[in-house]
C-alpha cells in the first residue's frame, strides 16, 4: 500500500517546512530523512561523511527508504541528494508518491 508522501528537491526548496505543515494538516506522521539517518547512525551527517564517505551515507539513506514499505501514512522530507541513486527512486515510487518542490535560485539564496 502506498501510504507515504516523499518530497524531493534542492536544499532550501522547503521540503521540511512544507512536509511538516502537510503532515500536521493531514494528521499523519512526519519524518525528515536526514534526521532519521542521524538518529539511526548515532552521529550527524557531517561526521558520517568525514568518517565513512558519501557512499556509506547513501547506503544508509537507501536502507532508511526501504523501511517505508507498508509504513503508516507519513510525509517524508528527503535530502537533496537522494535522487542521485536509482534504487532510491525505485523505493520511493514503490512505497508512495513523490513530489518535487521547486524554488528558484533567488529564493533559495535568500533563505541561505
MMTF fields as JSON, N, C-alpha, C and O atoms, coordinates in Angstrom:
{
  "mmtfVersion": "1.0.0",
  "mmtfProducer": "UNKNOWN",
  "numBonds": 447,
  "numAtoms": 448,
  "numGroups": 112,
  "numChains": 1,
  "numModels": 1,
  "chainsPerModel": [1],
  "groupsPerChain": [112],
  "chainIdList": ["A"],
  "bondAtomList": [4, 2, 8, 6, 12, 10, 16, 14, 20, 18, 24, 22, 28, 26, 32, 30, 36, 34, 40, 38, 44, 42, 48, 46, 52, 50, 56, 54, 60, 58, 64, 62, 68, 66, 72, 70, 76, 74, 80, 78, 84, 82, 88, 86, 92, 90, 96, 94, 100, 98, 104, 102, 108, 106, 112, 110, 116, 114, 120, 118, 124, 122, 128, 126, 132, 130, 136, 134, 140, 138, 144, 142, 148, 146, 152, 150, 156, 154, 160, 158, 164, 162, 168, 166, 172, 170, 176, 174, 180, 178, 184, 182, 188, 186, 192, 190, 196, 194, 200, 198, 204, 202, 208, 206, 212, 210, 216, 214, 220, 218, 224, 222, 228, 226, 232, 230, 236, 234, 240, 238, 244, 242, 248, 246, 252, 250, 256, 254, 260, 258, 264, 262, 268, 266, 272, 270, 276, 274, 280, 278, 284, 282, 288, 286, 292, 290, 296, 294, 300, 298, 304, 302, 308, 306, 312, 310, 316, 314, 320, 318, 324, 322, 328, 326, 332, 330, 336, 334, 340, 338, 344, 342, 348, 346, 352, 350, 356, 354, 360, 358, 364, 362, 368, 366, 372, 370, 376, 374, 380, 378, 384, 382, 388, 386, 392, 390, 396, 394, 400, 398, 404, 402, 408, 406, 412, 410, 416, 414, 420, 418, 424, 422, 428, 426, 432, 430, 436, 434, 440, 438, 444, 442],
  "bondOrderList": [1, 1, 1, 1, 1, 1, 1, 1, 1, 1, 1, 1, 1, 1, 1, 1, 1, 1, 1, 1, 1, 1, 1, 1, 1, 1, 1, 1, 1, 1, 1, 1, 1, 1, 1, 1, 1, 1, 1, 1, 1, 1, 1, 1, 1, 1, 1, 1, 1, 1, 1, 1, 1, 1, 1, 1, 1, 1, 1, 1, 1, 1, 1, 1, 1, 1, 1, 1, 1, 1, 1, 1, 1, 1, 1, 1, 1, 1, 1, 1, 1, 1, 1, 1, 1, 1, 1, 1, 1, 1, 1, 1, 1, 1, 1, 1, 1, 1, 1, 1, 1, 1, 1, 1, 1, 1, 1, 1, 1, 1, 1],
  "groupList": [{"groupName": "UNK", "atomNameList": ["N", "CA", "C", "O"], "elementList": ["N", "C", "C", "O"], "formalChargeList": [0, 0, 0, 0], "bondAtomList": [1, 0, 2, 1, 3, 2], "bondOrderList": [1, 1, 2], "singleLetterCode": "X", "chemCompType": "L-PEPTIDE LINKING"}],
  "groupTypeList": [0, 0, 0, 0, 0, 0, 0, 0, 0, 0, 0, 0, 0, 0, 0, 0, 0, 0, 0, 0, 0, 0, 0, 0, 0, 0, 0, 0, 0, 0, 0, 0, 0, 0, 0, 0, 0, 0, 0, 0, 0, 0, 0, 0, 0, 0, 0, 0, 0, 0, 0, 0, 0, 0, 0, 0, 0, 0, 0, 0, 0, 0, 0, 0, 0, 0, 0, 0, 0, 0, 0, 0, 0, 0, 0, 0, 0, 0, 0, 0, 0, 0, 0, 0, 0, 0, 0, 0, 0, 0, 0, 0, 0, 0, 0, 0, 0, 0, 0, 0, 0, 0, 0, 0, 0, 0, 0, 0, 0, 0, 0, 0],
  "groupIdList": [1, 2, 3, 4, 5, 6, 7, 8, 9, 10, 11, 12, 13, 14, 15, 16, 17, 18, 19, 20, 21, 22, 23, 24, 25, 26, 27, 28, 29, 30, 31, 32, 33, 34, 35, 36, 37, 38, 39, 40, 41, 42, 43, 44, 45, 46, 47, 48, 49, 50, 51, 52, 53, 54, 55, 56, 57, 58, 59, 60, 61, 62, 63, 64, 65, 66, 67, 68, 69, 70, 71, 72, 73, 74, 75, 76, 77, 78, 79, 80, 81, 82, 83, 84, 85, 86, 87, 88, 89, 90, 91, 92, 93, 94, 95, 96, 97, 98, 99, 100, 101, 102, 103, 104, 105, 106, 107, 108, 109, 110, 111, 112],
  "secStructList": [7, 7, 7, 3, 3, 3, 3, 3, 7, 1, 6, 6, 1, 1, 2, 2, 2, 2, 2, 2, 2, 2, 2, 2, 2, 2, 6, 7, 3, 3, 3, 3, 2, 2, 2, 2, 2, 2, 2, 2, 2, 6, 1, 7, 2, 2, 2, 2, 2, 2, 2, 2, 7, 2, 2, 2, 2, 2, 2, 2, 2, 2, 2, 2, 2, 2, 6, 6, 6, 6, 7, 7, 1, 3, 3, 3, 3, 7, 7, 6, 6, 4, 4, 4, 1, 2, 2, 2, 2, 2, 2, 2, 2, 2, 2, 3, 3, 3, 3, 3, 7, 7, 7, 7, 2, 2, 2, 2, 2, 2, 2, 7],
  "xCoordList": [0.843, 0.0, 0.89, 1.892, 0.527, 1.323, 0.79, -0.115, 1.369, 0.912, 1.857, 1.622, 2.923, 3.966, 4.032, 3.944, 4.186, 4.398, 5.85, 6.269, 6.622, 8.026, 8.178, 7.689, 8.85, 9.2, 10.676, 11.534, 10.958, 12.33, 12.543, 11.582, 13.798, 14.128, 15.445, 16.032, 15.905, 17.168, 17.08, 15.997, 18.235, 18.315, 17.76, 18.134, 16.877, 16.285, 14.989, 14.405, 14.525, 13.282, 12.036, 10.937, 12.197, 11.059, 10.524, 9.409, 11.295, 10.821, 10.419, 9.35, 11.265, 10.981, 9.842, 8.934, 9.881, 8.841, 7.471, 6.514, 7.379, 6.098, 5.683, 4.502, 6.659, 6.358, 5.74, 4.75, 6.322, 5.771, 4.346, 3.454, 4.151, 2.83, 1.789, 0.672, 2.156, 1.218, 0.888, -0.276, 1.899, 1.668, 0.741, -0.145, 0.953, 0.089, -1.342, -2.295, -1.483, -2.817, -3.55, -4.755, -2.808, -3.399, -3.461, -4.038, -2.862, -2.796, -2.108, -2.601, -0.947, -0.145, 1.295, 1.65, 2.106, 3.499, 4.327, 4.023, 5.383, 6.369, 7.747, 8.074, 8.558, 9.941, 10.846, 10.614, 11.877, 12.954, 13.998, 14.591, 14.228, 15.087, 16.501, 17.085, 17.052, 18.394, 18.428, 19.375, 17.405, 17.343, 17.209, 17.791, 16.443, 16.272, 17.598, 17.922, 18.362, 19.67, 20.599, 21.299, 20.611, 21.447, 21.072, 21.941, 19.791, 19.312, 19.767, 20.263, 19.598, 19.987, 21.498, 21.966, 22.261, 23.724, 24.356, 25.49, 23.625, 24.154, 25.15, 25.911, 25.149, 26.02, 25.448, 24.56, 25.962, 25.44, 25.992, 27.005, 25.308, 25.661, 27.089, 27.799, 27.526, 28.906, 29.917, 30.935, 29.642, 30.535, 30.494, 31.525, 29.309, 29.188, 30.031, 30.788, 29.902, 30.683, 32.18, 32.961, 32.582, 34.005, 34.62, 35.752, 33.874, 34.418, 34.257, 35.095, 33.178, 32.874, 32.721, 32.797, 32.51, 32.37, 30.927, 30.012, 30.759, 29.413, 28.735, 27.536, 29.472, 28.841, 28.196, 27.097, 28.872, 28.322, 27.042, 26.043, 27.09, 25.896, 24.748, 23.62, 25.021, 23.966, 23.412, 22.223, 24.257, 23.769, 22.795, 21.761, 23.129, 22.227, 20.905, 19.833, 20.996, 19.814, 18.9, 17.686, 19.492, 18.723, 18.082, 16.931, 18.828, 18.295, 17.09, 16.089, 17.18, 16.053, 14.842, 13.714, 15.06, 13.948, 13.266, 12.043, 14.049, 13.479, 12.538, 11.613, 12.764, 11.935, 10.535, 9.709, 10.251, 8.921, 7.926, 6.784, 8.338, 7.416, 6.337, 6.642, 5.072, 3.929, 3.937, 3.496, 4.425, 4.539, 3.203, 2.376, 3.008, 1.818, 1.884, 2.971, 0.751, 0.77, 1.78, 1.758, 2.651, 3.759, 4.147, 4.059, 4.571, 5.191, 6.689, 7.109, 7.496, 8.946, 9.627, 9.419, 10.44, 11.298, 12.656, 13.316, 13.072, 14.339, 15.471, 15.241, 16.69, 17.852, 17.978, 17.431, 18.689, 18.815, 19.454, 19.183, 20.295, 20.996, 20.341, 20.892, 19.183, 18.529, 18.252, 18.253, 18.017, 17.645, 18.839, 18.663, 20.042, 21.232, 21.427, 22.325, 20.614, 20.727, 19.412, 18.349, 19.5, 18.301, 17.488, 16.258, 18.153, 17.454, 16.543, 15.454, 16.983, 16.155, 14.88, 13.801, 15.019, 13.827, 12.854, 11.657, 13.381, 12.537, 11.818, 10.619, 12.544, 11.945, 10.863, 9.78, 11.145, 10.153, 8.906, 7.787, 9.094, 7.93, 7.123, 5.896, 7.8, 7.072, 6.363, 5.384, 6.843, 6.264, 5.291, 4.576, 5.253, 4.37, 4.382, 4.696, 4.039, 4.011, 5.196, 5.546, 5.811, 6.977, 6.611, 6.074, 6.909, 6.616, 7.9, 8.626, 8.167, 9.335, 8.941, 8.017, 9.634, 9.401, 10.441, 11.645, 9.964, 10.854, 10.877, 9.84, 12.061, 12.239, 13.325, 14.336, 13.122, 14.147, 15.381, 15.315, 16.497, 17.776, 17.748, 18.361, 17.047, 16.981, 16.326, 16.784, 15.252, 14.558, 15.454, 15.554, 16.102, 16.979, 18.135, 18.488, 18.729, 19.868, 19.446, 20.24, 18.215, 17.71, 17.575, 17.844, 17.159, 16.977, 18.329, 18.488, 19.289, 20.612, 21.306, 22.442],
  "yCoordList": [-1.177, 0.0, 1.242, 1.292, 2.229, 3.448, 4.514, 5.276, 4.548, 5.464, 6.625, 7.427, 6.727, 7.698, 8.775, 8.483, 10.014, 11.145, 11.562, 11.93, 11.507, 11.903, 13.255, 13.455, 14.181, 15.463, 15.431, 15.134, 15.743, 15.854, 17.267, 17.983, 17.665, 18.986, 19.46, 18.815, 20.598, 21.158, 21.585, 21.848, 21.647, 22.176, 23.601, 24.415, 23.886, 25.215, 25.368, 26.452, 24.288, 24.363, 24.312, 24.61, 23.94, 23.916, 22.539, 22.416, 21.494, 20.128, 19.881, 19.332, 20.282, 20.05, 20.931, 20.451, 22.197, 23.129, 22.722, 22.615, 22.497, 22.123, 20.726, 20.467, 19.825, 18.472, 18.453, 17.762, 19.209, 19.294, 19.863, 19.354, 20.916, 21.547, 20.59, 20.503, 19.872, 18.93, 17.792, 17.423, 17.242, 16.148, 16.591, 15.846, 17.804, 18.332, 18.485, 18.12, 19.025, 19.234, 17.903, 17.808, 16.871, 15.555, 14.691, 13.603, 15.186, 14.447, 13.088, 12.056, 13.126, 11.915, 12.203, 13.341, 11.164, 11.287, 12.097, 12.164, 12.711, 13.405, 12.859, 12.649, 12.63, 12.189, 13.041, 13.175, 13.615, 14.244, 13.148, 12.69, 12.727, 11.573, 11.778, 10.851, 12.968, 13.228, 13.088, 12.526, 13.594, 13.452, 11.988, 11.558, 11.225, 9.798, 9.054, 8.171, 9.418, 8.794, 9.127, 8.249, 10.379, 10.776, 9.997, 9.555, 9.836, 9.092, 7.634, 7.086, 7.016, 5.613, 5.422, 4.438, 6.375, 6.267, 6.71, 6.341, 7.494, 7.983, 9.118, 9.405, 9.767, 10.929, 11.789, 11.355, 13.005, 13.922, 13.571, 12.884, 14.052, 13.719, 14.125, 13.373, 15.297, 15.723, 14.706, 14.457, 14.122, 13.099, 11.823, 11.187, 11.452, 10.258, 10.433, 9.536, 11.59, 11.863, 11.851, 11.251, 12.507, 12.618, 11.263, 10.97, 10.444, 9.179, 8.032, 7.131, 8.062, 6.904, 7.224, 6.321, 8.48, 8.866, 8.897, 8.427, 9.469, 9.65, 8.337, 8.194, 7.365, 6.092, 5.423, 4.878, 5.464, 4.884, 5.616, 4.992, 6.949, 7.734, 7.363, 7.177, 7.254, 6.908, 5.515, 5.272, 4.602, 3.271, 3.373, 2.705, 4.21, 4.417, 5.025, 4.642, 5.968, 6.629, 5.613, 5.619, 4.747, 3.718, 2.748, 2.347, 2.377, 1.473, 2.098, 1.421, 3.385, 4.068, 4.126, 3.911, 4.41, 4.459, 3.1, 3.025, 2.034, 0.684, 0.403, -0.399, 1.05, 0.842, 1.419, 1.183, 2.17, 2.76, 1.842, 2.238, 0.626, -0.328, -0.669, -0.971, -0.619, -0.909, -0.054, -0.497, 1.139, 2.067, 2.758, 2.876, 3.204, 4.005, 5.295, 5.698, 5.949, 7.195, 8.196, 8.517, 8.669, 9.521, 10.478, 10.14, 11.666, 12.61, 12.583, 12.698, 12.429, 12.335, 13.458, 13.611, 14.238, 15.236, 14.578, 14.191, 14.452, 13.794, 14.806, 16.015, 14.298, 15.144, 15.474, 14.769, 16.532, 16.991, 15.994, 16.037, 15.096, 14.153, 12.794, 11.911, 12.61, 11.295, 10.776, 9.567, 11.676, 11.268, 10.828, 10.392, 10.933, 10.549, 9.049, 8.604, 8.279, 6.818, 6.238, 6.473, 5.486, 4.92, 4.066, 4.097, 3.315, 2.467, 3.305, 2.864, 4.508, 5.38, 5.787, 5.834, 6.081, 6.397, 5.225, 5.402, 4.031, 2.826, 2.649, 2.37, 2.809, 2.645, 3.684, 3.346, 4.935, 5.98, 5.758, 5.883, 5.43, 5.2, 3.986, 3.985, 2.956, 1.744, 1.899, 1.2, 2.805, 2.98, 4.143, 4.262, 4.999, 6.156, 7.05, 6.62, 8.291, 9.316, 10.246, 10.571, 10.673, 11.541, 12.899, 12.99, 13.952, 15.315, 16.135, 16.164, 16.802, 17.669, 19.083, 19.657, 19.639, 21.025, 21.899, 21.688, 22.874, 23.764, 25.138, 25.689, 25.668, 27.064, 27.635, 26.978, 28.845, 29.419, 29.794, 29.926, 29.96, 30.204, 31.46, 31.494, 32.486, 33.718, 33.467, 33.968, 32.689, 32.36, 31.529, 31.798, 30.519, 29.655, 30.453, 30.267, 31.343, 32.123, 33.089, 33.389, 33.576, 34.443, 33.673, 34.21, 32.422, 31.581, 31.227, 31.24, 30.913, 30.502, 31.685, 31.57],
  "zCoordList": [0.0, 0.0, 0.0, 0.713, -0.79, -0.911, 0.035, -0.303, 1.221, 2.266, 2.517, 3.421, 1.731, 2.04, 0.964, -0.229, 1.397, 0.501, 0.672, 1.769, -0.417, -0.394, -1.069, -2.181, -0.406, -1.012, -1.383, -0.552, -2.655, -3.128, -3.65, -3.931, -3.779, -4.303, -3.733, -2.864, -4.231, -3.768, -2.307, -1.784, -1.663, -0.312, -0.325, -1.169, 0.607, 0.683, -0.084, -0.104, -0.723, -1.504, -0.625, -1.093, 0.637, 1.554, 1.875, 2.381, 1.593, 1.813, 3.267, 3.535, 4.189, 5.607, 6.096, 6.775, 5.764, 6.214, 5.689, 6.456, 4.398, 3.79, 4.235, 4.465, 4.357, 4.816, 6.202, 6.439, 7.108, 8.475, 8.457, 9.136, 7.676, 7.608, 7.033, 7.542, 5.971, 5.361, 6.319, 6.468, 6.961, 7.909, 9.035, 9.453, 9.518, 10.576, 10.073, 10.762, 8.873, 8.289, 8.082, 8.319, 7.637, 7.386, 8.645, 8.634, 9.728, 10.987, 10.814, 11.269, 10.136, 9.941, 10.366, 10.674, 10.378, 10.804, 9.818, 8.627, 10.344, 9.519, 9.857, 11.026, 8.817, 9.003, 8.126, 6.924, 8.735, 7.981, 7.797, 8.774, 6.562, 6.304, 6.843, 7.403, 6.684, 7.213, 8.733, 9.282, 9.411, 10.871, 11.272, 12.268, 10.498, 10.778, 10.621, 11.415, 9.588, 9.375, 10.54, 11.045, 10.965, 12.105, 13.361, 14.111, 13.577, 14.75, 14.68, 15.664, 13.523, 13.354, 13.462, 14.035, 12.906, 12.896, 14.211, 14.515, 14.985, 16.249, 16.101, 17.025, 14.944, 14.738, 13.61, 12.875, 13.484, 12.473, 11.089, 10.962, 10.075, 8.696, 8.362, 7.694, 8.811, 8.534, 9.056, 8.411, 10.214, 10.77, 9.935, 9.714, 9.475, 8.632, 7.379, 7.007, 6.725, 5.518, 5.828, 5.089, 6.912, 7.252, 7.611, 7.227, 8.343, 8.822, 7.833, 7.784, 7.04, 6.2, 4.716, 3.883, 4.376, 2.975, 2.504, 3.18, 1.314, 0.773, 0.435, 0.672, -0.116, -0.481, 0.73, 0.63, 1.857, 3.085, 3.491, 3.849, 3.43, 3.756, 2.829, 3.286, 1.532, 0.568, 0.841, 0.635, 1.301, 1.687, 2.863, 2.878, 3.842, 4.981, 4.517, 4.985, 3.6, 3.058, 2.369, 2.574, 1.555, 0.85, 1.841, 1.669, 2.873, 3.902, 4.599, 4.83, 4.937, 5.584, 4.654, 5.098, 3.379, 2.421, 2.303, 2.19, 2.329, 2.233, 3.4, 3.27, 4.526, 5.708, 5.61, 6.492, 4.557, 4.416, 3.708, 3.477, 3.361, 2.756, 3.781, 4.935, 3.355, 4.229, 5.493, 6.553, 5.377, 6.508, 6.752, 5.848, 7.967, 8.274, 7.458, 7.044, 7.217, 6.443, 7.023, 8.211, 6.153, 6.577, 5.459, 4.279, 5.84, 4.908, 5.192, 6.344, 4.135, 4.285, 3.511, 2.308, 4.211, 3.564, 3.357, 4.321, 2.107, 1.794, 1.733, 1.703, 1.715, 1.498, 0.018, -0.83, -0.284, -1.662, -2.612, -3.812, -2.108, -2.973, -3.116, -3.773, -2.518, -2.511, -3.918, -4.148, -4.846, -6.204, -7.038, -8.175, -6.503, -7.245, -7.379, -8.093, -6.713, -6.75, -7.264, -6.689, -8.343, -8.98, -8.007, -8.039, -7.154, -6.181, -5.288, -4.923, -4.937, -4.101, -4.828, -4.236, -6.125, -6.932, -6.901, -6.676, -7.13, -7.146, -5.812, -5.78, -4.724, -3.396, -3.138, -2.66, -3.447, -3.197, -4.042, -3.545, -5.313, -6.185, -5.744, -5.848, -5.253, -4.867, -3.521, -3.256, -2.672, -1.335, -1.23, -0.235, -2.239, -2.12, -3.336, -4.446, -3.11, -4.153, -3.937, -2.802, -5.045, -4.986, -5.571, -6.675, -4.813, -5.26, -5.248, -4.254, -6.371, -6.49, -6.099, -6.675, -5.131, -4.733, -5.414, -5.265, -6.156, -6.895, -6.246, -5.875, -6.118, -5.713, -6.615, -6.862, -7.104, -7.981, -7.156, -5.934, -7.85, -7.178, -6.319, -5.252, -6.77, -5.981, -4.627, -3.6, -4.64, -3.391, -2.476, -1.279, -3.048, -2.256, -1.667, -0.502, -2.466, -1.963, -0.858, 0.034, -0.907, 0.163, 1.472, 2.547, 1.377, 2.559, 3.171, 4.392, 2.324, 2.793, 3.374, 3.833]
}
